[in-house]
Amino acid sequence: MIAGKLVSVHFQRFPELREKYIGKWMTSGNMWLQRTCLLFQLHYKEETDKMLMDSIIMSLNTSKEFFIQKAIGWALREYSKTDAEAVVNFVENNELTPLSKREALKWLKNKGQI
């Protein structure tokens, strides 16, 4: 709710704040703030900053936290509904945990697209 709705809308209204807070939250060591960085673009679709999303994922992909790994997969799964090829390529070309991979590709597998 907070990341996908409140923070999402806030950063859309005030994009100049995004870089400042994403940087702070990513270096905070706080799993929930880092998870918010992964999920705030969840419903941006074509407006997703793919480079930012990829960067955040790669920064957090070695985390042992279940909720971070699940969020990585969730962010990728939602983006796969916009750009399936980009997500498949990302998953194939980067080392992700099995949980993140499974979650990332779940929607595409259910739709028979992979």
C-alpha positions in Angstrom: 0.0 0.0 0.0 2.6 2.5 1.0 5.2 1.8 -1.7 2.8 1.0 -4.6 0.3 3.7 -3.9 1.5 6.6 -1.6 5.1 6.8 -2.5 4.3 6.0 -6.1 1.9 8.9 -6.5 4.2 11.2 -4.4 7.1 10.6 -6.8 4.9 11.1 -9.8 3.8 14.5 -8.5 7.3 15.5 -7.2 9.8 13.8 -9.5 12.6 16.1 -8.3 12.4 14.3 -4.9 12.8 10.8 -6.3 16.6 10.7 -6.7 17.2 12.3 -3.3 15.0 9.8 -1.4 15.9 6.7 -3.5 19.6 7.4 -2.7 18.9 7.8 1.0 16.7 4.8 1.3 19.0 2.5 -0.7 21.9 3.3 1.6 19.9 3.3 4.8 20.2 -0.4 5.4 16.5 -0.5 6.2 14.9 -3.4 4.3 11.5 -1.8 4.2 12.8 1.5 2.7 14.9 -0.5 0.2 11.8 -2.6 -0.7 9.9 0.7 -1.3 12.6 1.6 -3.8 11.8 -1.7 -5.7 8.1 -1.3 -5.6 7.2 2.4 -6.1 7.1 2.0 -9.9 5.0 -1.1 -9.7 2.1 0.3 -11.7 4.0 2.8 -13.9 3.8 0.6 -16.9 5.4 2.4 -19.9 6.5 5.2 -17.6 8.8 2.8 -15.6 12.3 4.0 -15.4 13.8 0.7 -16.5 17.4 1.7 -15.9 16.5 2.8 -12.3 14.6 -0.4 -11.7 17.5 -2.5 -13.0 20.0 -0.6 -11.0 18.0 -1.1 -7.8 17.5 -4.8 -8.5 21.2 -5.3 -9.0 22.0 -3.4 -5.9 19.7 -5.6 -3.8 19.9 -9.0 -5.6 22.3 -10.5 -3.1 20.1 -9.6 -0.1 19.2 -12.6 2.0 15.9 -11.0 3.0 12.8 -12.9 1.7 10.8 -9.7 1.3 13.5 -8.1 -0.9 13.8 -11.1 -3.1 10.0 -11.4 -3.4 9.8 -7.7 -4.3 12.5 -8.0 -7.0 10.4 -10.7 -8.6 7.2 -8.7 -8.1 8.7 -5.6 -9.8 9.9 -7.6 -12.7 6.6 -9.6 -13.0 4.6 -6.4 -13.2 6.9 -4.9 -15.7 6.7 -8.1 -17.8 3.1 -7.1 -18.5 4.5 -4.0 -20.3 7.7 -5.4 -21.8 8.0 -9.2 -21.6 11.1 -9.4 -23.7 13.0 -7.0 -21.5 12.2 -9.0 -18.4 13.1 -12.3 -19.9 16.4 -10.9 -21.1 17.1 -9.4 -17.7 16.3 -12.6 -15.9 18.5 -14.6 -18.4 21.4 -12.2 -18.2 21.6 -11.5 -14.5 22.2 -13.6 -11.4 19.0 -13.6 -9.4 17.8 -15.9 -6.7 15.5 -18.7 -7.6 12.7 -16.9 -5.7 13.2 -13.7 -7.7 13.4 -15.6 -11.0 10.3 -17.6 -10.3 8.3 -14.5 -9.3 9.5 -12.5 -12.2 8.5 -15.1 -14.8 5.3 -16.3 -13.1 2.8 -14.2 -15.1 4.5 -15.0 -18.4 4.5 -18.7 -17.7 0.8 -18.6 -16.7 0.0 -16.8 -20.0 2.1 -19.4 -21.9 4.4 -16.7 -23.2 7.6 -18.6 -22.1 
